[in-house]
Amino acid sequence: MLDPHPSLPEFDYIKPKTLAEASQFLADHAGEARPLLGGTDIFVRMRDGFWKDQYLVDVKGLDGTNEISFDPAKGLTIGAGVSMNRVSAHPDVKVHYAVLAEAVDSVASYQLRSRATIVGNICNASPAGDTIGACILLGGVLNVHGLDGKRQEPLSTFFKGPGSTVLKAGDVVVSIELPLPPKGLQGTYLKLGRNKSSDLSIVGVTAIGYPDADTVSGYRVKVALASVAPTPLVVDKVEEIMAAKPITEDVIAEAAEAAFETASPIDDVRGGAKYRKLMSRNLSKKALTVVWEKLGR
Ligand SMILES: Cc1cc2nc3c(=O)[nH]c(=O)nc-3n(C[C@H](O)[C@H](O)[C@H](O)COP(=O)(O)OP(=O)(O)OC[C@H]3O[C@@H](n4cnc5c(N)ncnc54)[C@H](O)[C@@H]3O)c2cc1C
C-alpha cells in the first residue's frame, strides 16, 4: 500500500562540469543514477517510492542545454534545460511553432512550467506527455551525448513503451531540433482532462496540416494521440485519408474513425478505456475541423 504521507528519500545531488563527465557518471552508476532537469516528474516518482535512485545528475547548464535559438534556414533548437515557459514565450515559437506553444500551455500550471522542460516531458516517455505529439509531428530530432560522443535520435523511433526509450546508460539529451515547418502549417492541440489545470490528459490530440501540391486533396494532414496507447501514437491512416481525396466533413469523419480504430487505451484513474477510445474519435474530429478551418477550408 502507498504511504499516505510520503517524503522525499535521501539522494546525492551531482553537478558535472561537462557532458563527458555527466555521461561517464551516469554510465558508471547505471541503475542508480538519472539525469535531472526540472525534477517535476523525478521528485514525484521518488517521493512516491517508485524510483529509488541514489544520484540525481543535474545536466542543466551543460554545453548547449540552456539555449533556445531559431535559424530561418535550419529551424528551432531548444536546449534540454530550457523551461516550458521560455519556449512558449519565444517570439519565433509563437510565429512558426504555434502548435507547440499551445501544447506547452496546456501542461499543468504556469508555476510548474517555469521548472518543467520539453526534453524532460519527452524523456519521461509517458504516453500522456502533452508536448510530445507536436514535437513528433513537427519532425523533432534529439541531440544526444553518450559514452561514444554525440548522435541524433529522431523522435519517430524514440519511444519503446511507457517510461521506456532508446536511450542507454550514459546518454544525456542535450537539445531538441525542430526543422522549419512547411509553409502555411496550421495546427492545434486539444486536451481532455479531469480539470483545466494540473492534470494529465484522458485523451490528447495534436493535429497539423499544410498545403501540399503532391496530394489529391492538396493538403498534408497529420494526427498524434496522447494517453491512448503504450507510447505517443501517430495515426498514419489519418494522413492517408486526408491526402487521398478532396477534404469534406465526411472525409474528416472517416479520418477521425481511423483514430478511433488505432487507439488502444487502458482503464486508469483518469478514465475508462471505452470512454478514451470514443473520445479519441470525437476529439480528433474536432481537432481536424479546427485545422481545416485554419487552413481556410
Ligand atoms: C503537479 C504536476 C502536474 C503535471 N501536469 C502535467 C501535464 O499536464 N502534462 C504533462 O505532459 N506532464 C505533466 N506533469 C509531468 C511533468 O511536469 C512533465 O513531464 C515535465 O515536462 C517533466 O520535465 P522536467 O524537466 O521536470 O523533467 P525531470 O523530472 O527532470 O525528468 C523527467 C525524466 O526525464 C529524464 N531526463 C531528464 N533530463 C534528461 C536528459 N537531458 N537526458 C535524458 N534523460 C533525461 C529524467 O531522468 C526523468 O526520467 C505534471 C507534473 C506535476 C508534478
The ligand as a MOL file (V3000), in Angstrom:
LIG
                    3D

  0  0  0     0  0            999 V3000
M  V30 BEGIN CTAB
M  V30 COUNTS 53 58 0 0 0
M  V30 BEGIN ATOM
M  V30 1 C 1.5820 18.7560 -10.4810 0
M  V30 2 C 2.0760 18.1930 -11.7900 0
M  V30 3 C 1.3040 18.3490 -12.9250 0
M  V30 4 C 1.7450 17.8580 -14.1600 0
M  V30 5 N 0.9480 18.0430 -15.2600 0
M  V30 6 C 1.3770 17.6190 -16.4720 0
M  V30 7 C 0.5790 17.8520 -17.6320 0
M  V30 8 O -0.4820 18.4800 -17.5910 0
M  V30 9 N 1.0480 17.3740 -18.8170 0
M  V30 10 C 2.2510 16.7010 -18.9260 0
M  V30 11 O 2.6110 16.3010 -20.0300 0
M  V30 12 N 3.0130 16.4710 -17.8320 0
M  V30 13 C 2.6130 16.9120 -16.6180 0
M  V30 14 N 3.3890 16.6800 -15.4940 0
M  V30 15 C 4.6310 15.9010 -15.6340 0
M  V30 16 C 5.9260 16.7460 -15.7790 0
M  V30 17 O 5.7630 18.0580 -15.2830 0
M  V30 18 C 6.3970 16.8300 -17.2450 0
M  V30 19 O 6.5950 15.5430 -17.7780 0
M  V30 20 C 7.6720 17.6600 -17.4000 0
M  V30 21 O 7.7980 18.0730 -18.7320 0
M  V30 22 C 8.9540 16.9380 -16.9790 0
M  V30 23 O 10.0530 17.8210 -17.2140 0
M  V30 24 P 11.2100 18.0050 -16.1460 0
M  V30 25 O 12.1790 18.9660 -16.7160 0
M  V30 26 O 10.6500 18.3860 -14.8090 0
M  V30 27 O 11.8110 16.5290 -16.1130 0
M  V30 28 P 12.5400 15.7270 -14.9460 0
M  V30 29 O 11.5550 15.3900 -13.8720 0
M  V30 30 O 13.7790 16.4270 -14.5270 0
M  V30 31 O 12.9290 14.4030 -15.7500 0
M  V30 32 C 11.9500 13.5590 -16.3090 0
M  V30 33 C 12.5780 12.2700 -16.8300 0
M  V30 34 O 13.4550 12.5420 -17.9220 0
M  V30 35 C 14.7820 12.1000 -17.6240 0
M  V30 36 N 15.6770 13.1270 -18.1320 0
M  V30 37 C 15.6870 14.4200 -17.7400 0
M  V30 38 N 16.5970 15.0860 -18.4340 0
M  V30 39 C 17.1870 14.2280 -19.2850 0
M  V30 40 C 18.2170 14.3720 -20.2530 0
M  V30 41 N 18.7880 15.5530 -20.5060 0
M  V30 42 N 18.5740 13.2850 -20.9460 0
M  V30 43 C 17.9910 12.0930 -20.7090 0
M  V30 44 N 17.0040 11.9050 -19.8000 0
M  V30 45 C 16.6090 12.9710 -19.0940 0
M  V30 46 C 14.8460 12.0220 -16.1160 0
M  V30 47 O 15.8940 11.1810 -15.6530 0
M  V30 48 C 13.4540 11.5270 -15.8080 0
M  V30 49 O 13.3750 10.1440 -16.0580 0
M  V30 50 C 2.9750 17.1700 -14.2400 0
M  V30 51 C 3.7780 17.0120 -13.0870 0
M  V30 52 C 3.3230 17.5180 -11.8790 0
M  V30 53 C 4.1800 17.3480 -10.6580 0
M  V30 END ATOM
M  V30 BEGIN BOND
M  V30 1 1 1 2
M  V30 2 1 2 3
M  V30 3 2 2 52
M  V30 4 2 3 4
M  V30 5 1 4 5
M  V30 6 1 4 50
M  V30 7 2 5 6
M  V30 8 1 6 7
M  V30 9 1 6 13
M  V30 10 2 7 8
M  V30 11 1 7 9
M  V30 12 1 9 10
M  V30 13 2 10 11
M  V30 14 1 10 12
M  V30 15 2 12 13
M  V30 16 1 13 14
M  V30 17 1 14 15
M  V30 18 1 14 50
M  V30 19 1 15 16
M  V30 20 1 16 17
M  V30 21 1 16 18
M  V30 22 1 18 19
M  V30 23 1 18 20
M  V30 24 1 20 21
M  V30 25 1 20 22
M  V30 26 1 22 23
M  V30 27 1 23 24
M  V30 28 2 24 25
M  V30 29 1 24 26
M  V30 30 1 24 27
M  V30 31 1 27 28
M  V30 32 2 28 29
M  V30 33 1 28 30
M  V30 34 1 28 31
M  V30 35 1 31 32
M  V30 36 1 32 33
M  V30 37 1 33 34
M  V30 38 1 33 48
M  V30 39 1 34 35
M  V30 40 1 35 36
M  V30 41 1 35 46
M  V30 42 1 36 37
M  V30 43 1 36 45
M  V30 44 2 37 38
M  V30 45 1 38 39
M  V30 46 1 39 40
M  V30 47 2 39 45
M  V30 48 1 40 41
M  V30 49 2 40 42
M  V30 50 1 42 43
M  V30 51 2 43 44
M  V30 52 1 44 45
M  V30 53 1 46 47
M  V30 54 1 46 48
M  V30 55 1 48 49
M  V30 56 2 50 51
M  V30 57 1 51 52
M  V30 58 1 52 53
M  V30 END BOND
M  V30 END CTAB
M  END
